[in-house]
Amino acid sequence: MEKETVLNVGFDDTDSPKGMCTTFLAYKIVNLLQKQKTEFLDFPRLIRFNPNIPWKTRGNGAVSFKIKTKDPSKTKNQIKNLVLKYSDVINGANPGLVFFENDYIPSEFASFSNLALWQLINRSNAKKFAKKNNLEIFYQGNGQGLIGAIGAIGYSFHDHTLELLSYRKKSKFGKARKLSTKSVKIMQEKTFPYTFNSFDSKKGRILITPHGPDPVFYGVRGENIDSLIRATKILKSDEKLDGYMIFKSNQGTADHLKNELNLENMKPYASGRITGIVSNSPKIVKGGHVFFKILSKNHEFWCAVYKPTGISTDASNLITGDEICVGGGVRKASKNFPRIINLEFLDIINLKKNIVQSNPLCKKCNKRMKSKGYNQGFECIRCGNKYSEKVTIEIPRKIKKQLYLPKVSAHRHLTRPLQRIGTVNKATKFDKSLPWFCVYEN
Ligand code: ATP
């Protein structure tokens, strides 16, 4: 029998804001390989990396897959040609394509991938990594795409979600997407909690359709294949689609916020979390954005909570001494502000009692007394009752000991939605008979 090679393929940075999409390229590659009866050993993987890097097109996603092939050089050439054909280099894409022939992925790959989730990786480090680990690489432009391409192969799942991405026919690229709003609402209700972030019920807005010119019609995210397929049957549209593909992903896992930020690793564009004590009174600036400081391991860090997150009012109700854990991305210092963490979650661990000194209450009239002047005591203006000193009172807190997440329309791809808190999905086993890929016959 002819020997078969296990081939891992990773690629990234094939698209630009003007068009195309790395997942669509994956769909095209898989289509070709499926026609040749290539054996897939797992779902295609859609891995989201550090969402705070400045040069991402949209959601910093990269794709990889693992196949068995009898003719690795032919397969690699075919993939390379498709990457060349579908990459939008003219409009600024810097595609990276990586081949790694091995069934086992060494732990160094997972370490590289883990770092790409929350820190900034230098392009030359990706090239060095490829050389050291015998990766076959191919790139255009500056080769930035190699980072995501290596990371997508190296990523090791602890929890996962799935996304069913459906693609449009070429004649529809760039045209408005018409999908029944009601059907998305019903789909979300019927498939909850096995799908997530499809519909913003507060605003009545569809969340599964992109707005740009890319080939994606919609993407439904969830926990298992059955729920995703069921969801597509509930969704209603007159548009004839080209097909769909289901990716295994780290979306919805909050993977980028699991590392503790500190003075050394809190570099611009890093993502992570800090646990500490609120160390000043939050300031609300024009536009409703809120800024406060957190003290952690003897250092103070500025935090920003922007109005569109929907949790700025909650943040404004923090007081000095509250114990919290915050997660987000580090914004580089500006003229007016030092390095600052843009919050993606606020978890209140302990609320300090809000004790303040206040004028005494008249026991007879139940009214606050008036001060008679410095050191001259207090008097009730109604009945003349007197009292000599201020009293301490506890003001009820307006926030609770709980996790505050941005509203669903402000979620990032990696944000762990409330319904997934405490969920670890390890269940999806790959089996080639599963309906994970489909090109419609019409
Ligand atoms: P889309 O979501 O539409 O696929 P995108 O938002 O993923 O687009 P890309 O065009 O892929 O955007 O750009 C992201 C670039 O950043 C890629 O070149 C990727 O290799 C690189 N990259 C990813 N993670 C890091 C990181 N941690 N440090 C440095 N570069 C990174």
Residues whose N, C-alpha, C, O or C-beta is under 5 A from the ligand:
A	BS01	ATP	D12 D13 T14 D15 T22 F49 N50 W55 K56 T57 R58 G59 N60 G61 N94 L115 A116 L117 Q119 L120 I121 Q144 G145 L146 I147 G148 A149
